[in-house]
Amino acid sequence: MFDPKHPPQSLDEIRALMAKMPAVDHDAQAAVTAREPQLTKPAGALGRMEEISLWLAGWQGSSRPRMSRPRVTVFAGSHGVCAQGVSAFPAEVNQQMVENFINGGAAINQICKTVDAELRVMEVALEIPTNDFSQEPAMDDEGCAEAMAFGMSAIEKGLDLFVPGEMGIGNTTAAAAIAYGLFGGEASDWTGRGTGIDDETLMRKTRVVSDAIILHKNQMHDAFDVLRCVGGREIAAMAGAIVAARFQRVPVLLDGYVSCAAAAVLAAIHPSTLDHCLVGHVSAEPGHKRLIEKLGKQALIDFGMRLGEGSGAALAIPLLRASAECHNGMATFAKAGVATCDE
């Protein structure tokens, strides 16, 4: 079983760990299902909110879902593939933005304050870029496992919700390469403008994604190999955090394209891995909507955002909080003295 004090040392250990993931708490969900028809509203009147309260209860392991301590964690990493000119911003922006997070000046800082969520920033060897995956694998087995184990350390008991966010210039290139490596199609299906690149840069970015999958194809035996070959440390850390959240019974609200690419790696290993995850929003990055469909999910909101940082998912936290509060706080027909339709 998962032991936070003894993190896995290799991808094989993580593969073995994922075969032992806990299931949903059926007793907690049964209690929610029994209480729901007694609440002072027509059956099903709260629509998807009722589904969310049931989901929260099952993965929190409590008959009364809660949303008093959500946390957003921004994982920051550096990408060697930036040397290929695939982004509108230079790599040094990574460290500058981390300082901005710490100083409270980023969008995610304002959103977390607004939605009453904790914010953490975790640098994943930020000063050391991954290898340029257009030339060689981005990480070796040990390095990828180390990044995943680092992400696992982000989860602690007592959290009601975990939102994995990211910061890493070049990471939409990595996300596109992961999606293309996992699901095929055309590289252009998965490659978008990221931070706002021009047409020439988009063509170059698409070519880099396509060529990288051809280059590494013979060593991509499963999804972890895809992650290792064309991913990034912050993407691996998000994947590790999602796995750890499952073992700690912390529901996960996925963010944008990069966050969902990390999740897609896990789903490709075991399809049920993401049962404890919802998708907070669908971004303007064209591959994100396609990726959400591949994961069999439905995003909560669509505001045309493409910032990353966990920002879109964080904005959806009040929907989860309202779902929990409605289930817990509404009076029953008996308590309120309200007649039911069969009386």
C-alpha positions in Angstrom: 0.0 0.0 0.0 1.0 3.7 -0.3 3.3 4.9 2.5 4.0 8.7 2.3 7.2 8.1 4.4 8.6 5.6 1.8 7.9 7.0 -1.7 8.4 4.7 -4.7 11.8 4.7 -6.2 11.0 3.6 -9.8 8.3 3.6 -12.3 7.8 -0.1 -11.8 7.1 0.5 -8.1 4.5 3.1 -9.1 2.9 0.7 -11.6 2.6 -1.8 -8.8 1.2 0.8 -6.5 -1.5 1.8 -8.9 -2.8 -1.8 -9.0 -3.8 -1.5 -5.4 -5.7 1.8 -5.4 -8.7 2.0 -3.0 -12.3 2.0 -4.3 -15.0 4.5 -3.6 -16.7 4.3 -0.2 -20.0 2.7 -1.1 -21.4 3.1 2.4 -20.9 6.8 2.4 -22.5 7.1 -1.0 -25.5 4.9 0.2 -26.0 7.4 3.0 -26.1 10.3 0.7 -28.4 8.5 -1.7 -30.8 7.8 1.2 -30.8 11.3 2.5 -31.2 13.1 -0.9 -34.9 12.3 -1.5 -35.7 13.6 2.0 -34.4 17.2 1.3 -36.9 20.0 0.6 -36.7 20.1 -3.1 -38.2 18.1 -6.0 -36.2 14.9 -6.8 -33.2 15.7 -9.0 -33.9 19.5 -8.9 -30.3 20.4 -8.2 -29.1 18.4 -11.3 -25.4 17.9 -11.4 -24.9 19.3 -7.9 -26.5 16.1 -6.6 -24.0 14.1 -8.5 -21.1 16.2 -7.1 -22.2 15.8 -3.5 -22.5 12.0 -4.0 -19.0 11.9 -5.7 -17.5 14.0 -2.9 -18.9 11.8 -0.2 -17.7 8.6 -1.8 -14.1 9.8 -2.3 -13.9 11.6 1.0 -15.3 8.6 2.8 -17.9 10.6 4.6 -21.7 10.6 4.5 -21.6 14.3 4.8 -19.4 15.8 2.0 -17.4 18.9 2.9 -15.5 21.6 1.2 -13.9 23.6 4.1 -10.2 22.9 3.1 -9.6 22.8 -0.6 -6.0 23.3 -1.8 -4.4 24.4 -5.1 -0.8 23.3 -5.6 1.2 24.9 -8.5 4.0 22.6 -9.6 6.7 24.5 -11.5 9.2 22.9 -13.9 11.5 23.7 -16.7 11.5 22.2 -20.2 14.6 21.6 -22.4 12.4 21.6 -25.5 12.1 25.4 -25.2 15.4 25.4 -27.0 13.4 24.6 -30.2 11.5 27.9 -30.1 8.1 26.5 -29.3 6.9 29.2 -26.8 6.2 32.9 -26.9 8.1 33.4 -23.6 11.7 32.7 -22.6 12.4 30.0 -20.0 13.5 32.5 -17.4 9.9 33.5 -16.9 9.5 30.2 -14.9 11.4 31.5 -11.9 10.0 35.0 -12.3 6.4 33.7 -12.1 7.2 31.5 -9.1 8.3 34.6 -7.3 5.1 36.3 -8.4 3.1 33.4 -6.9 5.1 33.7 -3.7 4.5 37.4 -3.6 0.8 37.1 -4.2 0.7 38.8 -7.6 -0.6 36.1 -9.9 -4.2 35.4 -11.0 -4.2 32.2 -9.0 -3.5 34.1 -5.8 -6.5 36.3 -6.4 -8.8 33.4 -7.3 -7.7 31.3 -4.3 -8.4 34.3 -2.0 -11.8 34.7 -3.6 -12.9 31.1 -3.3 -11.2 30.5 0.1 -8.7 27.9 -1.0 -5.2 27.2 0.2 -2.4 27.8 -2.3 1.0 26.1 -2.4 3.9 26.4 -4.8 6.2 23.5 -5.4 9.3 23.8 -7.5 10.2 20.5 -9.2 14.0 21.0 -9.8 13.0 24.3 -11.5 16.7 25.3 -12.1 17.4 22.1 -14.1 15.5 21.8 -17.4 14.4 18.4 -18.6 16.3 17.1 -21.6 15.2 18.5 -25.0 12.8 15.7 -26.0 13.2 16.6 -29.6 16.7 15.1 -29.3 16.5 12.6 -26.4 14.1 11.4 -23.7 13.0 14.2 -21.4 13.7 12.1 -18.3 15.1 8.7 -17.4 13.1 6.2 -15.3 14.6 7.3 -12.0 14.1 11.0 -12.7 10.5 10.5 -13.8 9.8 8.4 -10.7 11.5 10.9 -8.5 9.3 13.7 -9.9 6.2 11.6 -9.3 7.2 10.8 -5.8 7.8 14.5 -5.1 4.3 15.2 -6.3 3.0 12.6 -3.9 4.4 14.6 -1.0 1.9 17.4 -1.9 -1.0 15.4 -0.5 -1.8 15.4 3.2 -4.7 14.2 5.3 -7.3 16.7 6.1 -7.6 18.2 2.7 -11.2 18.2 1.2 -10.1 18.7 -2.4 -6.9 18.9 -4.3 -6.4 21.0 -7.5 -3.1 20.3 -9.4 -1.9 23.4 -11.2 1.3 24.1 -13.1 3.8 26.6 -14.3 6.3 25.7 -17.0 7.2 27.5 -20.2 6.9 25.0 -23.0 4.6 22.6 -21.1 1.8 22.8 -23.6 4.3 21.3 -26.1 4.9 18.5 -23.6 1.1 18.0 -23.0 0.5 17.9 -26.8 3.2 15.3 -27.2 1.8 13.2 -24.4 -1.7 13.3 -25.8 -0.4 12.5 -29.3 1.7 9.6 -27.9 -1.3 8.2 -26.0 -4.1 8.7 -28.4 -2.6 9.2 -31.9 -4.4 11.0 -34.7 -2.4 13.9 -36.0 0.1 16.0 -34.1 -1.9 19.1 -35.2 -5.0 17.7 -33.4 -3.3 18.1 -30.1 -1.0 21.2 -30.6 -2.3 24.7 -29.9 -1.1 28.2 -29.4 -0.3 27.8 -25.7 0.7 31.2 -24.4 -0.2 32.9 -27.7 2.3 31.9 -30.3 2.2 33.1 -34.0 1.5 30.9 -37.0 5.2 30.2 -37.7 5.9 29.1 -34.1 2.8 26.9 -34.1 4.0 25.1 -37.2 7.4 24.6 -35.6 5.7 23.4 -32.3 3.6 20.9 -34.2 6.6 19.5 -36.1 8.5 19.1 -32.8 5.6 17.2 -31.3 5.2 14.9 -34.4 8.9 14.2 -34.7 9.4 13.5 -31.0 6.8 10.7 -31.0 8.5 9.2 -34.1 11.9 9.5 -32.4 10.8 7.8 -29.1 8.2 5.4 -30.5 10.3 2.2 -30.0 10.7 2.8 -26.3 7.2 3.9 -25.5 5.9 0.6 -24.2 3.2 2.1 -21.9 1.9 5.5 -20.7 4.7 6.0 -18.2 7.2 5.7 -21.0 5.3 8.4 -22.9 5.5 10.6 -19.8 9.2 9.9 -19.3 10.1 10.5 -23.0 8.1 13.7 -23.8 6.7 15.0 -20.5 8.0 17.3 -17.8 8.9 17.1 -14.2 5.9 19.2 -13.1 3.6 17.0 -15.2 5.1 13.9 -13.6 4.6 15.6 -10.2 0.9 16.2 -10.9 0.5 12.6 -11.9 2.1 11.5 -8.6 -0.1 13.9 -6.6 -3.3 12.5 -8.3 -2.2 8.9 -7.3 -1.4 9.9 -3.7 -4.8 11.8 -3.5 -6.5 8.5 -4.3 -4.8 6.7 -1.4 -5.4 9.6 1.0 -9.1 9.8 0.0 -8.8 13.4 -1.3 -11.0 14.1 -4.4 -9.2 15.9 -7.2 -10.4 18.7 -9.5 -8.3 18.7 -12.7 -7.4 22.0 -14.4 -6.4 22.7 -18.0 -4.6 20.9 -20.8 -1.4 20.2 -18.9 -3.1 19.0 -15.8 -5.4 16.7 -17.9 -2.4 15.4 -19.8 -0.8 14.3 -16.5 -4.1 12.6 -15.6 -4.4 10.9 -19.0 -1.1 9.1 -18.4 -2.6 7.5 -15.3 -5.9 6.6 -17.1 -3.9 4.9 -19.8 -2.3 2.7 -17.1 -5.6 1.9 -15.3 -8.9 3.2 -16.7 -10.5 3.6 -13.2 -7.6 5.6 -11.9 -9.4 8.9 -12.4 -12.7 7.9 -10.8 -11.8 10.3 -7.9 -11.3 13.2 -10.4 -13.5 15.8 -12.0 -12.5 18.3 -14.6 -12.9 21.9 -13.4 -13.0 23.7 -16.7 -12.4 23.3 -20.4 -9.7 25.6 -21.7 -9.3 27.5 -25.0 -6.4 25.2 -25.9 -8.0 23.1 -28.7 -6.6 19.8 -27.6 -8.0 20.1 -24.1 -11.6 19.5 -25.1 -10.6 16.5 -27.1 -8.6 15.2 -24.2 -11.5 15.6 -21.8 -13.6 13.5 -24.2 -11.0 10.8 -24.3 -11.0 10.7 -20.5 -14.8 10.4 -20.5 -15.2 13.5 -18.4 -17.4 16.6 -18.5 -16.0 20.0 -17.5 -17.8 22.1 -14.9 -17.3 25.5 -16.5 -16.1 26.9 -19.9 -14.8 30.4 -19.6 -12.4 30.3 -22.5 -9.4 30.4 -20.0 -5.9 29.2 -21.0 -3.8 30.4 -18.1 -2.9 27.2 -16.3 -1.8 27.7 -12.6 -4.9 25.7 -11.6 -6.9 28.9 -12.2 -9.9 27.4 -14.1 -10.4 24.5 -11.7 -10.0 26.8 -8.7 -12.8 29.0 -10.1 -15.1 26.0 -10.0 -14.5 25.3 -6.3 -17.6 27.2 -5.2 -19.7 24.9 -7.3 -18.4 21.9 -5.2 -18.8 23.9 -2.0 -22.4 24.7 -2.8 -23.1 21.1 -3.7 -21.8 19.9 -0.3 -23.6 22.7 1.6 -26.9 22.0 -0.1 -26.8 18.4 0.8 -25.7 19.0 4.4 -27.6 22.1 5.2 -31.0 21.7 3.6 -33.8 20.7 5.9 -35.7 17.4 5.3 -39.4 17.5 4.5 -40.1 16.1 8.0 -38.0 18.6 9.8 -39.3 21.6 7.9 -43.0 20.5 8.0 -43.2 20.6 4.3 -45.7 18.1 2.7 -44.3 15.8 0.0 -46.1 15.1 -3.3 -47.4 11.7 -2.0 -49.1 13.2 1.1 
